[in-house]
C-alpha cells in the first residue's frame, strides 16, 4: 500500500505538466503578493500627495473602465484560456495562434466602437450615471485608452493560455511598478489632481505594447507544427462560445460596481 502511494507521488512529480502546474502556480502566487504590496504603496502615495478627492476620482475612473471593458472584451479574455490549449492539443500550435489573432481582431474592433461611443457620450456618463458632471473631461480622456486596456487584458490572458506564466507574472508586477514611476514623474512636472488617473492610463499603453512583445517571443519559441485545419473556429463560433462568459462578466460588474 505504501509502495503504491509512493509510486503515485513519484509519478505525479515526474510528470512534466504537473511540474509546470505547481511551479507556475507558485510564480503567479508570489507575483500577486508583490503586485498587491506595490499597489498598496501606489494608493498610499496617491492619498498622501493628492488627498481623498483624488482617490475618489481614481476609483470612479477605474469603475468606468471596468464597465467599458466588459463589452470590449466580450468574455474573450476567459474563452481564450480554453481555445488555445484545446487547439494546441487537438490540432496544432499554428492553429491556436490563428484563433488568438481572430479573437484579438474581435477585441480590437469592439474596443474601438466602445471607445468612440463613450468618448462622445462622456458628459452623459459623468452626469447621469456617475452623478459627477465635473468628471466628463477625465472620462473623455479615459475613453481613448479603452482600446489599450482591452488589448492589455486580453493579451495577458493569452499569455496564460500559451502557458507563458513567467511573462504573465512579470506583467502583474510591472503594472504597479509603472504606475508608481509614472506618478512620480507626473508629480515632478505638475501637481494636477488627475495625475493618478493619467499614471494608470500611461501604464496601460506601456503594458499593452509589452504584451505584444512577450507574445511574439512566446509564439516564435513554440512555433513548430505548421498544420492548418479547415475546421478552425470562425468569428461567429468564437463569439457564440464567448457569450456566456460575457454575460457572467456583466453580472459581476452589476454586483461589484453598483451601490
C-alpha positions in Angstrom: 0.0 0.0 0.0 2.8 2.4 1.0 4.7 1.4 -2.1 1.6 2.3 -4.3 1.3 5.7 -2.7 5.0 6.4 -3.2 4.8 5.3 -6.8 1.8 7.6 -7.3 3.6 10.6 -5.7 6.7 10.0 -7.8 4.7 9.6 -11.0 2.9 12.9 -10.3 6.1 14.8 -9.6 7.9 13.3 -12.6 5.0 14.3 -14.9 6.1 17.4 -16.8 2.6 19.0 -16.9 2.2 18.6 -13.2 5.6 20.2 -12.5 4.6 23.1 -14.7 1.3 23.5 -12.9 3.0 23.6 -9.5 5.8 25.9 -10.5 3.5 28.2 -12.5 1.0 28.5 -9.6 3.9 29.3 -7.2 5.3 32.0 -9.5 1.8 33.6 -10.0 1.1 33.5 -6.3 4.3 35.3 -5.4 3.8 37.8 -8.2 0.3 38.6 -7.0 1.6 39.2 -3.5 4.3 41.6 -4.7 1.8 43.3 -7.0 -0.6 43.8 -4.2 2.0 45.3 -1.9 3.2 47.6 -4.7 -0.4 48.6 -5.4 -0.9 49.5 -1.8 2.2 51.7 -2.0 0.7 53.4 -5.1 -2.6 54.1 -3.3 -0.8 55.4 -0.2 1.3 57.7 -2.4 -1.9 59.0 -4.1 -3.7 59.5 -0.7 -0.8 61.4 0.9 0.2 63.6 -2.1 -3.2 64.2 -3.7 -5.7 63.5 -0.9 -9.0 61.7 -0.6 -10.6 63.5 -3.6 -8.0 62.1 -6.0 -8.6 58.6 -4.6 -12.3 59.0 -5.3 -11.7 60.2 -8.8 -9.3 57.3 -9.4 -11.9 54.8 -8.1 -14.6 56.3 -10.4 -12.3 56.1 -13.5 -11.4 52.5 -12.6 -15.2 51.7 -12.4 -15.8 53.5 -15.7 -13.0 51.4 -17.4 -14.2 48.2 -15.7 -17.7 48.7 -17.2 -16.4 49.7 -20.6 -14.1 46.7 -20.8 -17.0 44.2 -20.5 -18.4 44.7 -24.0 -15.0 45.4 -25.4 -13.6 42.0 -24.3 -17.0 40.2 -24.7 -15.8 37.4 -22.5 -12.8 36.6 -24.8 -10.3 37.1 -22.1 -11.9 34.0 -20.5 -12.7 31.9 -23.5 -9.2 32.3 -25.0 -8.0 30.3 -21.9 -10.0 27.4 -23.3 -9.4 27.9 -27.1 -5.6 28.0 -27.1 -4.8 24.9 -25.0 -7.6 22.9 -26.7 -6.4 23.6 -30.2 -2.7 23.2 -29.4 -3.6 19.7 -28.2 -6.1 18.6 -30.8 -4.8 20.4 -33.9 -1.5 22.5 -33.8 0.2 25.5 -32.3 -0.2 27.2 -35.6 -4.0 26.9 -35.5 -4.1 28.1 -31.9 -2.2 31.2 -33.0 -4.8 31.9 -35.7 -7.6 31.6 -33.1 -5.7 34.1 -30.9 -5.4 36.5 -33.9 -9.1 36.2 -34.8 -10.1 36.8 -31.2 -7.7 39.8 -30.9 -9.3 41.3 -34.0 -12.7 41.0 -32.3 -11.5 42.7 -29.2 -9.8 45.4 -31.2 -13.0 46.1 -33.2 -15.3 46.1 -30.2 -13.0 48.2 -28.1 -12.7 50.8 -30.9 -16.5 51.0 -31.0 -16.9 51.3 -27.3 -14.1 53.9 -27.1 -15.8 56.1 -29.7 -19.3 55.7 -28.1 -18.0 56.5 -24.6 -15.9 59.4 -25.8 -18.8 61.2 -27.4 -21.1 60.4 -24.5 -18.7 61.2 -21.7 -20.7 64.1 -20.5 -23.9 62.0 -20.3 -22.0 59.2 -18.5 -20.5 61.6 -15.9 -23.7 63.4 -15.3 -26.4 60.7 -15.3 -24.5 57.5 -14.5 -21.8 58.6 -12.1 -23.6 61.8 -10.9 -20.3 63.7 -11.3 -20.6 66.1 -14.2 -17.3 67.7 -13.4 -15.6 64.5 -14.4 -16.8 64.5 -18.1 -13.4 65.6 -19.3 -11.4 62.9 -17.5 -13.9 60.3 -18.7 -13.3 61.5 -22.3 -9.6 61.0 -21.8 -10.1 57.6 -20.3 -12.3 56.6 -23.2 -9.4 57.0 -25.6 -7.4 54.4 -23.6 -10.2 51.7 -23.6 -8.5 50.1 -26.7 -5.2 49.7 -24.8 -6.8 48.5 -21.6 -8.9 45.9 -23.6 -5.9 44.5 -25.5 -3.8 44.5 -22.4 -6.3 42.4 -20.5 -6.8 40.0 -23.5 -3.1 39.6 -24.2 -2.4 38.8 -20.6 -5.0 36.0 -20.7 -3.4 34.8 -24.0 0.0 34.6 -22.3 -1.6 32.4 -19.6 -3.2 30.3 -22.3 0.1 29.8 -24.1 1.5 28.7 -20.7 4.0 31.6 -20.5 3.5 32.1 -16.8 6.8 33.9 -16.3 5.9 36.7 -18.6 2.3 36.8 -17.2 3.7 37.1 -13.6 6.2 39.7 -14.7 3.5 41.9 -16.2 1.5 41.6 -12.9 4.4 43.2 -11.1 5.2 45.7 -13.8 1.7 47.3 -13.7 2.0 48.8 -10.1 5.7 49.5 -10.7 5.0 51.6 -13.8 2.0 53.2 -12.0 4.4 54.4 -9.3 7.1 55.5 -11.7 4.6 57.4 -13.9 3.1 59.1 -10.9 6.5 60.2 -9.6 7.4 61.7 -13.0 4.0 63.4 -13.3 4.2 64.7 -9.7 7.6 66.2 -10.6 6.1 68.0 -13.6 2.8 69.1 -12.1 0.6 68.7 -9.0 -2.6 68.1 -11.1 -5.2 66.2 -9.1 -5.8 63.9 -12.1 -2.2 62.7 -12.1 -3.0 59.3 -10.6 -5.5 58.7 -13.5 -3.0 59.8 -16.1 -0.4 57.5 -14.5 -2.6 54.3 -14.8 -3.6 55.3 -18.4 0.1 55.7 -19.4 0.9 52.4 -17.8 -1.9 50.7 -19.8 -0.2 51.8 -23.1 3.2 50.5 -22.0 1.8 47.2 -20.7 -0.2 46.8 -23.9 2.9 47.1 -26.0 4.9 44.8 -23.7 2.2 42.1 -24.1 2.7 42.1 -27.8 6.5 41.8 -27.4 6.1 38.9 -25.0 3.6 37.1 -27.1 5.7 37.5 -30.2 8.6 35.9 -28.3 6.4 33.1 -27.0 4.9 32.3 -30.4 8.4 32.4 -32.0 9.8 30.0 -29.4 6.9 27.5 -29.7 6.2 27.6 -33.4 6.8 24.1 -34.7 4.0 22.3 -36.5 2.5 24.4 -39.3 -0.5 22.2 -39.9 -3.7 24.1 -40.6 -7.2 22.7 -40.5 -10.2 23.9 -42.4 -12.2 23.4 -39.1 -10.6 26.3 -37.4 -13.0 28.4 -35.4 -14.7 31.2 -37.2 -15.6 34.6 -35.7 -19.2 33.6 -35.3 -18.4 30.5 -33.4 -15.9 32.3 -31.2 -18.5 34.9 -30.3 -21.1 32.2 -29.6 -18.8 30.3 -27.2 -17.7 33.6 -25.5 -21.3 34.9 -24.9 -21.8 33.0 -21.6 -18.5 34.5 -20.3 -19.7 37.9 -21.4 -23.0 37.6 -19.6 -21.1 36.4 -16.5 -18.9 39.4 -16.6 -21.9 41.7 -16.9 -23.5 40.2 -13.8 -20.1 40.5 -12.0 -19.9 44.2 -12.8 -23.6 44.8 -11.8 -22.8 43.2 -8.4 -19.4 44.8 -7.8 -19.8 48.3 -9.3 -23.3 49.3 -8.1 -24.2 50.5 -4.6 
